[in-house]
């Protein structure tokens, strides 16, 4: 089982978008995680954004957008990802002996899902003012 430690969505300046996922897992699970595809999911009712993996439907790293600061961070992430039509994912694996890192750049031909999430989170920000 992949043990989820933390997930961060972050804009990097005004150009890049990055997701950082920190986990603890075995060598076999690490290989499955890195070899697996994923989908971005958004729950508009709860206001949560995350990733879901076919190899383990219980592993869903993400964040709940429950503060203005978190909403602003997600808006920055989404705007950068839409503008660049890509985002990065960094996997950090923590073990007793060391830390391992793997990165990927995810291109997006279709940004409509991110645009819909951006519209919903931006609306939430307007309501909080």
Secondary structure, 3 states (H helix, E strand, C coil): CCEEEEEEEEEECCCEEEEEEEEECCHHHHHHHHHCCEEEEEECCCCEEEEEECCECCCCCEEECCCHHHHHHHHHHHHHHHHHCEEEEEEEEECCCCEEEEEEEEECCCCHHHHHHHHHHHHHHHHHC
